[in-house]
Amino acid sequence: MKFTLFTVAGGVAGLGLLTYLFGAAGWWLILAAFALMLMAGWAVARWLMRGRSLFLDVTAVLAVVAVSATAAVVGFLGPADQPAQDTVGRNTVVAAARDAVTALMTFTPGHGFTQSVADRLADPLLTDYRGSGPDVVLIGAVESGTTMSAAVVAGAVDRQTSRSARVLLYVNQTVTTGGQPAQQIPVAQWASLVHDGSAWLLSDLRPVGVQN
């Protein structure tokens, strides 16, 4: 019974910590190390339990269980803002950035603040958009009666965690002001996003080369 408690506790701790440390590694590595941890826990249990009193046995078991539980929780949950590397996660972020930027950079004269656009935004960009509408994209757009449409042609994640991300987007803008011919303008934009618990929202947008 004592050996079993030590072995299970050590195994849980080992699995949790290895998951934490080798999150990007293959599960075969984690399982192999887990098996070694079980063997080590059994060996340590035999050594610790030899010739000890019941009180010391109980104290040792409780101590190991407490440490193991703490290590397992930390290992399984991971850091609060851990890197997210999976392809599905990156694709989701790029798609959210594409949708938000396309909506934000597409407008016509007489249409300022639009709720469908605001639903894709987060502060500080949301506050700026509520106050300025399309002017957050092109200064003077509202006053000059500018029409703009945007098409994102490519995008890639620059950095991403569980709570925030930055995406590089290549955008083709079509801008028409007054009676002037439409202008095709290719731009590269940094799109910063935050996760609100249910979706990725655009919190900042600026051309490449412009510092925050």
N, C-alpha and C positions, 0 to 999 in steps of 0.2 A: 504493500500500500504506500509506504513512504517513497520507495523507488518510483512508483507510478506518479505520485504527486510532483516530485522533482522533475521527472522526465517530461511530463505534460507541460508543466510551468515553463521549463527551459525551452521546450519546443515552441510554445506559443510566443515567447519573447523573441526567440531566434527568427521565427517566421515573420513577425511584425517588423523587427529591425531590418531584416534583409529586404523585405518589401520596400521599406523606406529608403534604404541605401542603394538598392539595385532596381529602382522602379522601371528603368528603361531596359533592364537586362532580360534575357529570356527566362521563362518560368522554370526551365530545366535547371538553371543555375541556382535559383532560389530553393527548389525542392531538394537538390543535391546537398546544399548547405544545411537545409532544414534537417535532413537525415543525419548529418554529422553532428548537428546541435543536439539531437535526441540522444545519440550515443554518448556525447560528452556529458550531458545532463545525468544520464544513468550512472556513468563512471564517478562523477562528482558526488552523486547521492550515496553511492556505496561507501565512499571515503568519509563523507560527513557523518553518516549515520552510525558508523562503527564505534561502539562504546560510549554513546552519549545518553543522557538522561531523557525521560519523556518530556520534561519541560523544555529542554534545549531542542529536542526534536520538533516539538510543536512551534517553538519560536522560529526555528530555521525554516520550517515549511511556510509559515505565514509570511516571513520576510521575502522568501523567494517568490511566492505567489504575488505579493504586492508589487515587487519590482518587475516581475514578468508581465503583470496586467498593465502597468504603466508603460512599459516598453512596447507591448503589443498595441495599445491604443495609439501611441505616437507613431508607430510604424504603419498601422493600417490607415490612419487618417492622413498622415503626412503633414508637411508644412502648410500653413494657412494660405500661402500664395505660391503653390508649387508650379513648376513649369509644366505646360501641357504640350506634348509632342506628337500626339496621334494624328494621323492624316484626317480622320473624320472631324476632329476638333478644329484643325486648321482650315479645312474646307468650309466649315460652318462659320468661322470668323470672316473669311474672305467673302462669303455669300452675304453676310449681314452688312459688311462694309460696302459691298457693291450696291446692294439695295438702298441703303441709306444715302450714299453719295449720289446715286442716280436720282433719287427723289429730291434731294436738297438742291441739286444743280439743274433741275428742270423746272422752269417757271415761265409765265407769260405776264404781260402788263395787266395790272389791276388785280393780280393775285399775290397778296403779301403772305401773311402767316397762314399756313395750312396745317390742320391737325394731323393729317395722315403723314406729313413730314415730321412734325413734332414727336409723333409716337415712336420714331426711329432714333431720336436724339436723347442725349443726357447732358447735364451741365459739365462744363460751362457753355458748350455750344447751344444747348437748348435755351438758356436764358438770353443769349445773344440773338438767337433766331426769333424768339418771342418779341423782342424789342425792335429788330431791324428787318426781319423777313429776308428776302433774297439778297439784301445788301450784305449779308454775312459772307456771301459767295463772291459777289461783284459789287464793289462800292459804287453807289449811284444808280444801281439797276432799277430801283423803283421809280426814281425821279425821271430817268431817261426813257422809261418804257421799254426796257430791254427784254427780249425773249431769248431764253437759253434752253438748250437740251444737252444731255450728256449721255455718253455710252462708255461704260467701263470695258476696256478691251483686254485687260490683264490685271492680275493682282497676286500678291504673295505676302505671307506673314513674315514680318521682320522679327518680332518678338511676341511672346504670348505666355501668360500665366493663367491661373484659374479665374482671375478677376479682371485682367486688363490685357490689351493687345495693341500692337501697332502694325498696320498693313500698308504696303506700298501698292498704290493703284495707278494704272495708266489709263487716262481718260481722254476721250475725244469730245471736245465741246463744240457746239454750234451756237454762235452768238449773232443775234440780229438786233440792231439798234436803229429806231426810226425807219427811214426809207433806204438805209444802207444795205448793200448786199450782205448775205450771211457770211460769217467768217468761221472757218474750221480751225480750231486751236487744240492741238494735242498738249496735254499737261500731265505731269507726274505729281501725285498728291500723297502726303502722309495722312492716313486716317487712323486716329486713335479711338479705341473702343473700350467700354467698360461693361462688365456683366452684372446685371441687376438682380440676379438670382433666377431669372427665367429666360432672358434673351440678351444678346449683344447689342449695345446701343452706341451710336457715334457721339463721341464727346469732344472731338476736335478735328479740324481739317485744315491743312495748310500745304502750300506747294513745297516740293522738295527743295531744300536749300534755305528755307526760312526757319529760323530758330524759334523754339517755343518761348 
